[in-house]
């Protein structure tokens, strides 16, 4: 069965139910009145005006109550079988127009002007209607996002693929459609419309041709297009609208090709494809064969009836196969519907996305808390840095003064790069010398401290010896005073026991022991003792004097060492002053780093503020998007369920229609 007989439309946009017109039995059952003889009107192969309901994703086809006048029915109603009814040829993409022309008014190949809405066509009479249907006062606004970059990219890609697949003679790509020229737009439009009407002849004003053609093919958003816009179609403001109707024409061609290609059949008589109904073609051939016989008054040969029955048998088989195919499609649609019902819906997906976004928002809140904590810490650090900065400013002012002095000195001198390198090398060398001098100074200080300790110990020892010497001298003086004091003899007492013998006649034996001998012995011992003590005292005094002389010499040496160390210290101080001046020169870089740190701190504060604002904005945006997605999912789910039910209803009606036709065909054959 040719579906070009079933997808005709109704002018009621609110009725979204699909019906199947073109059945003469259905027309007889409904009791519709048809004109038996009417001129053959010109028809457009463009699709009908598209008025989809809000939120619909499917093309809702309109219905019209259109009957057919077949040759058999025309014979029963005493009408001419060779003049088709003007209302009985609704096709898949054929729109019936209100203006009716006779066959002789617009023959194929007649050249008329496009301003009068007449065309030159290779189609048979009645394929393209040149009368524009009144659109009323309503203005259809294009609901497509024609100025969206993604929509334009998809449109360019679809148009490019269509042109390449249809062997467009010029080089074309998606990038060339981003900024096309007027010539490119004209060539593309002519090529696409040439697929609908190959022999259409254009006038000099191309914008008039485009506007008239869009009205003829009933572009649904013609109200948004003006001739002024079509004069400069490649401008930035006009190109999205032009791209939109070129995309619509491309989709129109694809629909026409897809609906005609698989549903045409080979004419068994001419060997060519045809879109005429099988019953009409068979009966036309039957009438062509039998009409001369009837005119001659002869009987019809039985082979004609047998041939007719055989053709209907083949058609019945073809219809049965097509019915099987439709049943398979119905089962696949049911399986797809079941799969869709079993699969996760878009609402659940959006709910999961919403939960993930909520988790992200929670993590973002935590991150914001961390940022605020770090911000407070940063403020504290900034305050500390400000205090340090004040101190550094003081040092910086002094450094600037030193730098100005150095610059004034350097300004008076002409120093080359080699001299600067030499000065840097000398500075490094002086730094090393300063380090060595500092080390030697510390070593000498340690040695000096050790020597001072040793000297102090020796001085203490000298004091002890001096005290000892003074004590000995006092003792010697006391002994000399005892023995020689103004040549006066002092009595010396010795412990002596004497025995006197008065009876002895010898003078030497008068007393025992002999006093003279004993006294001499004791005096000798005392003198020896005094002499030994005096000798020891002189030896001690001599040693003490030698030690004093050594200490004096050591003191002189230490004084010389201290003088030398003082000279080295002064030289080290001079070196330190030079190094300090070089360090002052090098302190410019830290000051610059401080300035950079201040700038970075200010940048961090701005970044933190910006991140807070951006995070709040993203949170509000994600919350609004979540609500919008939830609402859209509900609407899409309800619309999709309605469309699926309508599609299944249409399939069931198609199946019922096929079965009815098959039963009627079998009944007629029987």
C-alpha positions in Angstrom: 0.0 0.0 0.0 1.3 3.4 -0.9 1.5 5.6 2.2 1.2 8.7 0.0 -2.5 8.0 0.2 -2.7 8.1 4.0 -0.7 11.0 5.5 -2.9 13.9 4.5 -3.7 16.6 7.0 -6.6 18.3 8.7 -6.8 22.1 9.2 -7.6 21.6 12.9 -4.2 21.9 14.7 -5.6 20.7 17.9 -6.6 17.3 16.5 -3.4 15.1 16.8 -5.1 11.8 15.9 -3.9 10.2 12.7 -6.4 9.0 10.1 -6.0 7.2 6.8 -7.9 8.7 3.9 -8.1 7.6 0.3 -10.1 4.4 0.9 -13.1 4.4 -1.4 -14.8 1.8 0.8 -14.3 4.0 3.9 -15.7 6.9 1.9 -18.8 4.9 0.9 -19.3 3.8 4.5 -19.1 7.4 5.8 -21.5 8.6 3.1 -19.4 11.5 2.0 -20.6 13.4 -1.1 -18.1 13.7 -3.9 -18.1 15.6 -7.1 -18.0 13.2 -9.9 -16.4 15.4 -12.4 -14.0 18.3 -11.5 -11.0 19.9 -13.0 -7.6 18.5 -12.0 -6.1 21.0 -9.6 -2.4 21.8 -9.3 -0.8 20.3 -6.1 2.4 21.2 -4.2 4.8 18.5 -3.1 5.7 20.6 -0.1 4.5 19.5 3.3 1.5 21.0 5.0 1.6 23.9 7.4 3.1 22.6 10.6 1.3 23.6 13.8 2.8 21.4 16.5 1.3 21.6 20.0 3.5 23.1 22.7 6.2 20.7 23.9 5.6 18.1 21.1 8.6 16.2 19.7 6.7 14.6 16.9 5.2 15.9 13.7 1.5 15.9 14.3 -0.2 15.4 10.9 -3.5 17.0 10.1 -6.5 15.1 8.8 -8.8 15.9 6.0 -11.9 14.1 4.8 -10.9 13.3 1.3 -12.4 10.6 -0.8 -11.2 8.9 -3.9 -13.0 8.5 -7.2 -11.7 5.2 -8.7 -12.6 4.1 -12.2 -14.9 1.4 -10.9 -16.7 3.9 -8.7 -17.0 6.4 -11.5 -18.6 3.8 -13.7 -21.2 3.0 -11.0 -22.0 6.7 -10.6 -22.0 7.4 -14.4 -19.0 9.6 -14.3 -16.0 9.7 -16.6 -13.3 7.3 -15.5 -10.6 9.3 -17.2 -11.2 12.6 -15.4 -9.9 12.2 -11.8 -11.7 13.8 -8.9 -10.0 17.0 -7.7 -10.3 15.9 -4.0 -9.4 12.2 -4.5 -5.6 12.5 -4.8 -4.2 13.3 -1.4 -0.6 12.3 -1.2 2.0 11.9 1.5 3.3 15.4 1.0 0.7 16.8 -1.4 -1.3 19.8 0.0 -4.6 20.6 -1.7 -4.9 24.3 -2.6 -8.1 26.4 -2.7 -7.4 27.8 -6.1 -8.4 25.3 -8.9 -7.1 25.4 -12.5 -8.1 23.6 -15.5 -5.7 21.2 -17.2 -5.3 23.6 -20.1 -4.5 26.6 -18.0 -1.0 25.7 -16.8 0.4 23.0 -19.1 3.8 21.6 -18.2 6.6 23.6 -19.8 4.7 26.9 -19.9 7.0 29.8 -19.0 5.3 32.4 -16.8 6.7 34.9 -14.3 7.3 34.1 -10.7 5.6 37.3 -9.7 2.3 35.8 -10.8 3.2 32.7 -8.9 3.3 30.5 -12.0 6.2 28.1 -12.6 7.8 26.1 -15.3 7.8 22.5 -14.1 8.8 19.1 -15.3 6.0 17.6 -13.2 2.7 16.6 -14.8 -0.1 19.2 -14.5 -1.3 19.5 -11.0 1.8 18.7 -9.0 2.7 22.2 -7.9 0.1 24.7 -6.8 0.8 28.3 -7.6 -2.0 29.8 -5.5 -0.9 31.1 -2.1 -3.2 30.2 0.7 -4.2 33.0 3.1 -2.5 32.7 6.4 -4.7 35.1 8.4 -3.4 37.6 10.9 -1.6 35.1 13.1 2.3 35.4 13.1 4.2 32.2 13.6 7.4 32.8 15.6 10.2 30.3 14.9 10.6 28.4 18.2 13.9 27.0 17.2 17.0 28.6 18.8 18.2 29.9 15.4 20.8 32.2 17.0 22.3 29.6 19.2 25.8 28.6 18.2 25.2 24.9 18.7 22.0 25.0 16.6 23.8 26.8 13.8 26.7 24.3 13.9 24.3 21.4 13.7 22.3 23.1 10.8 25.5 23.7 8.9 26.6 20.1 9.3 23.3 18.7 8.2 23.1 21.0 5.2 26.7 20.1 4.2 26.1 16.4 4.5 22.9 16.7 2.4 24.7 18.7 -0.3 27.6 16.3 -0.4 25.4 13.2 -0.5 23.4 14.7 -3.4 26.5 15.4 -5.4 26.5 19.2 -5.1 28.7 20.4 -8.0 30.6 23.0 -6.0 33.0 22.6 -3.1 31.2 22.9 0.2 32.0 22.3 3.9 30.6 23.4 7.2 33.2 26.1 7.7 32.2 27.7 4.4 28.7 28.2 5.7 29.9 30.2 8.7 30.4 33.4 6.6 28.9 32.6 3.2 28.6 35.0 0.3 25.4 35.9 -1.4 26.4 33.9 -4.4 26.9 30.7 -2.3 23.5 31.2 -0.7 21.8 31.5 -4.1 23.5 28.4 -5.4 22.7 26.3 -2.4 19.0 27.5 -2.4 18.7 26.8 -6.1 20.2 23.3 -5.7 17.9 22.4 -2.8 14.7 23.7 -4.4 15.8 22.2 -7.7 15.3 18.8 -6.0 11.6 19.8 -5.7 11.2 21.6 -9.1 14.2 21.1 -11.4 12.9 23.3 -14.3 11.9 26.3 -12.2 13.1 29.5 -14.0 14.3 32.3 -11.7 13.8 36.0 -12.3 16.3 38.8 -12.0 15.3 39.6 -8.4 16.4 36.6 -6.5 14.9 37.8 -3.2 11.4 37.9 -4.8 11.9 34.4 -6.0 12.9 33.1 -2.6 10.0 34.9 -0.9 7.4 33.6 -3.4 8.8 30.0 -3.2 8.7 30.0 0.6 5.1 31.1 0.4 4.3 28.4 -2.2 5.8 25.6 -0.2 4.2 27.1 2.9 7.2 27.8 5.1 5.6 28.0 8.5 7.7 30.9 9.7 7.3 33.1 6.6 6.1 36.0 8.8 9.6 36.4 10.2 11.1 36.9 6.8 11.1 40.1 4.7 12.4 41.0 1.3 14.8 43.5 2.8 16.3 40.6 4.8 16.6 38.5 1.6 18.5 41.2 -0.3 21.5 40.9 2.1 21.1 37.3 3.4 24.8 36.9 4.4 24.8 39.7 7.0 25.3 38.8 10.6 21.7 39.6 11.6 20.0 38.0 8.6 22.1 34.8 8.2 20.6 32.8 11.1 17.1 33.3 9.7 18.3 32.3 6.2 20.1 29.3 7.6 16.9 28.3 9.4 14.7 28.1 6.3 17.5 26.5 4.2 17.7 23.8 7.0 13.9 23.5 6.8 14.0 23.0 3.1 16.7 20.4 3.5 14.6 18.4 6.0 11.7 18.8 3.7 13.6 17.2 0.9 14.8 14.4 3.2 11.2 13.7 4.2 9.9 13.7 0.7 12.7 11.3 -0.5 12.3 9.0 2.5 8.5 8.8 2.0 8.6 8.3 -1.8 11.6 6.0 -2.2 10.6 2.9 -0.2 6.9 3.1 -1.2 7.1 3.3 -4.9 6.7 0.2 -7.0 7.7 -0.8 -10.5 5.1 -0.4 -13.1 4.8 -3.8 -14.7 3.7 -2.2 -18.0 6.2 0.7 -18.3 9.0 -0.6 -16.1 9.2 2.8 -14.3 8.5 3.9 -10.7 5.1 5.4 -10.1 3.3 7.0 -7.2 -0.2 6.2 -8.6 -2.3 3.8 -6.6 -2.1 0.2 -7.6 -5.9 -0.2 -8.0 -6.0 2.9 -10.2 -3.2 1.8 -12.4 -4.6 -1.7 -12.8 -8.1 -0.5 -13.7 -6.7 2.2 -16.0 -4.8 -0.5 -17.9 -7.9 -2.7 -17.8 -10.0 0.1 -19.3 -7.4 0.8 -21.9 -7.5 -2.8 -22.9 -11.3 -3.3 -22.8 -12.6 0.0 -23.9 -11.8 -0.5 -27.6 -13.3 -4.0 -27.4 -16.4 -2.5 -25.8 -16.6 0.2 -28.5 -16.5 -2.5 -31.2 -19.3 -4.4 -29.4 -17.2 -7.5 -28.9 -17.0 -9.7 -25.8 -14.2 -9.3 -23.3 -11.7 -12.2 -23.6 -11.3 -14.3 -20.4 -7.6 -13.6 -20.4 -8.2 -10.0 -19.4 -10.2 -11.0 -16.3 -7.6 -13.7 -15.4 -4.8 -11.2 -15.7 -6.7 -8.7 -13.5 -7.3 -11.5 -10.9 -3.7 -12.5 -11.1 -2.6 -8.9 -10.5 -4.9 -8.6 -7.5 -3.6 -11.9 -6.2 -0.1 -10.5 -6.4 -1.2 -7.3 -4.7 -2.9 -9.3 -2.0 0.3 -11.2 -1.4 2.3 -7.9 -1.3 -0.3 -6.5 1.1 0.0 -9.6 3.3 3.8 -9.2 3.3 3.5 -5.6 4.2 1.1 -6.4 7.0 3.6 -8.9 8.3 6.3 -6.2 8.1 4.0 -3.8 10.0 3.3 -6.4 12.7 7.1 -6.9 13.1 7.5 -3.2 13.3 4.7 -3.1 15.9 6.4 -5.8 18.0 9.7 -3.9 17.7 8.0 -0.7 18.8 6.4 -2.6 21.8 9.8 -4.0 22.7 11.3 -0.5 22.4 8.4 0.8 24.6 9.0 -1.9 27.1 12.8 -1.2 27.0 12.0 2.5 27.5 9.7 1.7 30.5 12.3 -0.6 32.0 15.2 1.8 31.5 15.9 4.7 33.8 13.8 7.7 33.0 15.2 11.2 32.4 13.7 12.4 35.7 15.6 9.8 37.7 18.8 10.8 35.8 18.1 14.4 36.7 17.4 13.4 40.3 20.8 11.7 40.5 22.3 14.8 38.9 20.5 16.9 41.4 21.9 14.7 44.3 25.4 15.0 42.8 24.9 18.8 42.5 23.8 18.9 46.2 26.9 17.0 47.1 29.0 19.4 45.1 27.2 22.3 46.8 28.0 20.7 50.2 31.7 20.3 49.3 31.6 23.9 47.9 30.2 25.1 51.3 33.1 23.3 53.0 35.5 24.8 50.6 34.0 28.3 51.2 34.4 27.7 55.0 38.0 26.8 54.4 38.5 29.9 52.3 36.9 32.1 54.9 39.2 30.5 57.6 42.2 31.1 55.4 41.0 34.6 54.7 41.0 35.4 58.4 44.4 33.9 58.7 45.5 35.9 55.7 44.2 39.1 57.4 46.3 38.3 60.5 49.4 37.6 58.3 48.7 40.8 56.4 48.7 42.7 59.7 51.9 41.1 60.7 53.4 41.9 57.3 52.2 45.4 57.6 54.0 45.8 60.9 57.1 44.3 59.3 56.6 46.5 56.3 56.7 49.6 58.5 60.0 48.5 59.9 61.2 47.6 56.4 60.1 51.1 55.2 62.4 52.6 57.8 65.3 50.5 56.6 64.2 51.1 53.1 64.5 54.8 53.5 68.0 54.5 54.9 68.8 52.1 52.0 67.4 54.5 49.5 69.6 57.2 51.0 72.6 54.9 50.7 71.5 54.0 47.2 71.2 57.6 46.2 74.7 58.2 47.6 76.0 55.2 45.7 74.2 56.3 42.5 75.6 59.8 42.8 79.1 58.3 43.1 78.4 55.9 40.3 77.0 58.7 38.2 80.3 60.5 38.4 82.1 57.4 37.4 81.9 55.4 34.2 82.1 51.7 35.1 82.2 49.1 32.5 80.7 45.6 32.6 84.2 44.1 33.1 84.8 46.4 36.0 81.5 45.5 37.5 82.4 41.8 37.2 85.8 42.5 38.8 84.0 44.4 41.6 81.7 41.4 42.1 84.7 39.1 42.2 86.4 41.4 44.7 83.3 41.5 46.8 83.1 37.7 46.9 86.8 37.7 47.8 86.3 40.3 50.5 83.4 38.2 51.8 85.7 35.2 52.1 88.5 37.3 53.7 85.9 38.7 56.1 84.8 35.2 57.0 88.4 34.1 57.5 89.2 37.3 59.5 86.1 36.7 61.6 87.3 33.1 62.2 90.8 34.2 63.1 89.5 37.0 65.3 87.4 34.5 67.2 90.4 32.2 67.5 92.6 35.0 68.7 90.0 36.1 71.2 89.9 32.6 72.5 93.7 32.5 72.7 93.8 35.9 74.4 91.2 34.8 76.9 93.3 31.7 77.7 96.5 33.8 78.0 94.7 36.3 80.2 93.6 33.4 82.4 97.2 32.1 82.5 98.5 35.6 83.3 96.0 36.0 86.1 97.0 32.6 87.5 100.7 33.7 87.3 99.9 37.0 88.9 98.1 35.2 91.7 101.1 33.0 92.2 103.4 36.1 92.2 101.2 37.6 94.9 101.5 34.4 96.9 105.3 34.4 96.4 105.4 38.0 97.3 103.6 37.4 100.5 105.9 34.5 101.3 108.9 36.7 100.5 107.6 39.5 102.8 106.9 36.9 105.6 110.5 35.6 105.2 112.0 39.0 105.1 110.1 39.9 108.3 111.4 36.8 110.0 115.0 37.6 108.9 114.6 41.1 110.1 113.3 39.8 113.4 116.4 37.5 113.7 118.8 40.3 112.9 117.1 42.5 115.4 117.5 39.9 118.1 121.2 39.3 117.4 122.3 42.8 116.3 120.4 45.6 117.8 122.8 48.6 118.4 125.5 46.1 119.2 123.7 45.0 122.3 123.9 41.4 123.2 120.6 39.8 123.9 120.5 36.7 126.2 119.8 33.5 124.5 118.2 30.8 126.6 119.1 27.2 126.0 117.7 24.4 128.0 120.6 23.0 129.9 121.0 21.0 133.0 124.2 21.6 134.9 125.8 19.6 137.7 128.3 21.6 139.9 131.0 19.7 141.7 132.4 21.9 144.4 134.8 19.3 145.6 136.7 19.0 142.4 140.0 20.7 142.1 140.1 20.7 138.4 138.6 23.7 136.9 137.3 21.8 134.0 135.5 19.4 136.3 133.7 21.9 138.4 130.5 21.5 136.5 129.2 18.9 134.2 128.7 19.2 131.3 131.1 21.8 130.2 129.0 24.9 129.6 131.4 26.4 127.1 131.4 23.4 124.8 127.6 23.1 125.0 127.0 26.7 124.3 129.4 26.7 121.3 127.6 23.7 119.9 124.2 25.3 120.1 125.4 28.6 118.7 127.0 26.7 115.8 123.7 25.0 115.0 121.8 28.2 115.2 124.2 30.0 112.9 124.0 27.1 110.4 120.3 27.2 110.5 120.2 30.9 109.9 122.6 30.7 107.1 120.6 27.9 105.4 117.4 29.9 105.8 119.1 33.0 104.4 120.4 31.1 101.4 117.0 29.6 100.7 115.4 33.0 101.0 117.9 34.5 98.5 117.3 31.6 96.1 113.5 32.2 96.4 113.9 35.9 95.8 116.1 35.3 92.8 113.6 32.9 91.3 110.8 35.3 92.0 112.6 38.1 90.3 113.2 35.9 87.2 109.5 35.0 87.1 108.6 38.7 87.4 110.9 39.5 84.5 109.4 36.7 82.5 105.9 37.9 83.3 106.9 41.4 82.3 108.3 40.1 79.0 105.1 38.1 78.4 103.0 41.2 79.2 104.9 43.2 76.6 104.4 40.4 74.0 100.7 40.2 74.9 100.4 44.0 74.4 102.0 43.7 71.0 99.7 40.8 70.1 96.7 42.9 71.3 97.9 45.8 69.2 98.2 43.6 66.2 94.7 42.1 66.8 93.3 45.6 67.1 94.8 46.5 63.8 93.3 43.3 62.2 90.0 44.2 63.9 90.0 47.7 62.4 90.8 46.2 59.0 87.9 43.7 59.5 85.6 46.6 60.4 86.6 48.4 57.2 85.9 45.2 55.2 82.6 44.8 57.0 81.7 48.4 56.1 82.4 47.6 52.5 80.4 44.4 52.6 77.6 46.3 54.4 77.5 48.8 51.6 77.4 46.0 49.0 74.6 44.3 51.0 72.7 47.5 51.1 73.1 47.7 47.3 71.7 44.1 47.1 68.8 44.8 49.4 66.9 46.5 46.5 65.8 43.0 45.3 64.2 42.1 48.7 62.3 45.4 48.7 61.0 44.6 45.2 60.0 41.1 46.5 58.1 42.8 49.3 56.2 44.9 46.8 55.5 41.8 44.8 54.2 40.1 47.9 51.9 43.0 48.6 50.6 42.8 45.1 50.1 39.0 45.4 48.3 39.5 48.7 46.0 42.1 47.1 45.4 39.7 44.1 44.6 36.8 46.5 42.0 39.0 48.3 40.4 39.9 44.9 40.5 36.2 43.9 38.9 35.1 47.1 36.2 37.7 46.7 35.6 36.7 43.1 35.5 33.0 44.0 32.9 33.7 46.7 30.7 35.6 44.3 31.2 33.0 41.6 30.4 30.2 44.0 27.2 31.9 45.1 26.2 32.6 41.5 26.9 29.0 40.5 24.9 27.7 43.5 21.9 29.8 42.6 22.2 28.9 38.9 22.5 25.2 39.6 19.5 25.4 41.9 17.4 27.2 39.2 18.7 24.8 36.5 17.7 21.8 38.7 14.2 23.1 39.1 13.9 23.8 35.4 15.3 20.4 34.4 12.8 18.8 36.8 9.9 20.6 35.2 11.1 19.9 31.7 11.5 16.3 32.5 8.0 16.1 33.7 6.7 17.8 30.6 8.8 15.7 28.2 7.8 12.5 30.0 4.1 13.4 29.7 4.4 14.5 26.1 6.4 11.5 25.2 3.9 9.2 26.7 1.1 10.9 24.8 3.0 10.7 21.5 3.8 7.0 22.1 0.1 6.3 22.7 -0.8 8.2 19.6 1.8 6.4 17.5 0.6 3.0 18.8 -3.0 4.1 18.1 -2.0 5.1 14.5 -0.3 1.7 14.0 -3.3 -0.2 15.2 -5.6 1.9 12.9 -3.2 1.2 10.0 -3.3 -2.5 10.8 -7.1 -2.4 10.9 -7.2 -0.5 7.6 -5.0 -3.0 5.9 -7.0 -5.9 7.2 -10.2 -4.3 6.0 -8.8 -3.6 2.6 -7.5 -7.2 2.4 -10.9 -8.6 3.4 -12.6 -6.3 0.8 -10.2 -7.4 -1.9 -10.7 -11.1 -1.1 -14.4 -10.6 -1.1 -14.3 -8.8 -4.5 -12.1 -11.6 -5.9 -14.4 -14.2 -4.7 
